[in-house]
């Protein structure tokens, strides 16, 4: 039971670290202009509509690396059950992203990135970890 809990918590932690780093980089390199905030949703939605490509690349990289590394971590901690835990965590991060995008309108590329990145790279991370484990 301890391995199952550690597998899920480890996967959440590792995935969250990569996503957090990507969010930090986005805020550093693409800060919100004056007057744009979570409280001013129309201005935020307009800003997101014209988001620079670099911000998409950073977001995609964070989700890709987070999904892969989180799944890899889950499998390395708990073997076969870790594969299921990895998919659970990838699904939770996907759901978390959908909830965030429903709160503030996001452009369709971010929807596409969110809906497919965590799960697809989570599967790749799980498969890689199974090969490493032997």
PyMOL commands that set and color helices and strands:
alter all, ss='L'
color gray80, all
select helices_A, chain A and resi 2-29+41-49+53-103+108-133
alter helices_A, ss='H'
color red, helices_A
deselect
rebuild
show_as cartoon
